[in-house]
C-alpha cells in the first residue's frame, strides 16, 4: 500500500516516496539491520522505562524529578539500567516477531480492504490497526517473560527500608536476569513468567492498533493539508501549480510529528491498563504471612484507594515521552530500515520518482 500523492484540482501534486511492501524486502538484511538499529533505540530509552516503572509501583505520588534524583542518589547511573541486559536479550526475537507480523498483516489486510471498495485512507487505517494488533499479540509471547524479569530487576534496587513506597515488591534478591528467571520459575512455575500476560495483551494490542491507525491517518492528513496550502489560489484567482518532492528532512519531520500525536492518543487511552499490568508483574499481596500474586480487581482497588483515578495515570508523563521518542525513532528508523533492505534499490528509486 502506498500513501501516494496529495493532489488538487490544478493538477499540481506532492510526490511522496512509495511504501515498500513485505515481498520487496531482503529478509536477512531486514532482520540483521533491524536488530542492530532497534537495540540502539532500546538503550537510549531504557532509563525512561525504569523511571515509568518505578512511578507505577509506588504507593505514593512522586514526580519524575524526585524519582530520578532518588535513583541517582541511592544507586547511581547504574540504577537507570537495571535489567537492561535481560531486556535487550528479549528485544531481538520480540522485534523480529513484531516486524514480521506487522508487515505481513498490513500487506494482506491492505490488499483485501482495497478490493472490498474502501477508500485509500480508510483501507490504510484498517490495515495499520490490524497490523498493530497482530504484531503486539505476537511479540508478547516472547516479551512478557522478559518484561516480568526485567521489571523485577528494575525495582529491586529501590530498597523499601529507605523509601517506604515499594513495600510489596516481589523480593527475590536477584543477582542477574538468569538468576531472576530461575527463581521466578522455581517459585511460581511458568505462570510466574507469564504473570500479566492477559493484561499485557489488553494493553499493548489496543495501544498498537490505536497508534498505527492514528499514525496512518494523521500522516496522510498532514500531507493533504500541506498539499491544500501549496495549492491555494493566487491574487488573480488562478490556482498555483507546483510539483513538490519532499526531501528527507521534511519526511522525517512529518513522520516524527505524526508519531508524537499518535503516541499521545494511545498513551491516554491505554495508561490505566499499563499501570495495572506493571503492578501485576512486580507486586504481591500478603496474606497470613505469605505472599501471593494480586488479581486485576485487587490491583485496581489498591490504585483507587491510593489516589483515585489519577493513580492509574501515574507515570503518564514518562510513558508519553517514552512512547513519543520511541515511536519517532521507531518509525523513522523503520522506514530507513525498509529502504535499506529493499531487494532492488535502483528499481525502488525509479518507482519513487514516478
C-alpha positions, 0 to 999 in steps of 0.5 A: 500500500502506498500513501501516494500523492496529495493532489488538487484540482490544478493538477499540481501534486506532492510526490511522496516516496512509495511504501515498500511492501513485505515481498520487496524486502531482503529478509536477512538484511531486514532482520540483521539491520533491524536488530542492530538499529532497534537495540540502539533505540532500546538503550537510549530509552531504557532509563525512561522505562525504569523511571515509568516503572518505578512511578507505577509501583509506588504507593505514593505520588512522586514526580519524575524529578524526585524519582530520578534524583532518588535513583541517582542518589541511592544507586547511581547511573547504574540504577537507570539500567537495571535489567537492561541486559535481560531486556535487550536479550528479549528485544531481538526475537520480540522485534523480529516477531513484531516486524514480521507480523506487522508487515505481513498483516498490513500487506494482506489486510491492505490488499483485501480492504482495497478490493472490498471498495474502501477508500485509500485512507480508510483501507490504510487505517484498517490495515495499520490497526490490524497490523498493530494488533497482530504484531503486539499479540505476537511479540508478547509471547516472547516479551512478557517473560522478559518484561516480568524479569526485567521489571523485577530487576528494575525495582529491586534496587529501590530498597523499601527500608529507605523509601517506604513506597515499594513495600510489596515488591516481589523480593527475590534478591536477584543477582542477574536476569538468569538468576531472576528467571530461575527463581521466578520459575522455581517459585511460581512455575511458568505462570510466574513468567507469564504473570500479566500476560492477559493484561499485557495483551489488553494493553499493548494490542489496543495501544498498537492498533490505536497508534498505527491507525492514528499514525496512518491517518494523521500522516496522510492528513498532514500531507493533504493539508500541506498539499491544500496550502501549496495549492491555494489560489493566487491574487488573480484567482488562478490556482498555483501549480507546483510539483513538490518532492519532499526531501528527507528532512521534511519526511522525517519531520512529518513522520516524527510529528505524526508519531508524537500525536499518535503516541499521545492518543494511545498513551491516554487511552491505554495508561490505566491498563499499563499501570495495572499490568506493571503492578501485576508483574512486580507486586504481591499481596500478603496474606497470613504471612505469605505472599501471593500474586494480586488479581486485576480487581485487587490491583485496581482497588489498591490504585483507587484507594491510593489516589483515585483515578489519577493513580492509574495515570501515574507515570503518564508523563514518562510513558508519553515521552517514552512512547513519543521518542520511541515511536519517532525513532521507531518509525523513522528508523523503520522506514530507513530500515525498509529502504535499506533492505529493499531487494532492488534499490535502483528499481525502488528509486525509479518507482519513487520518482514516478 
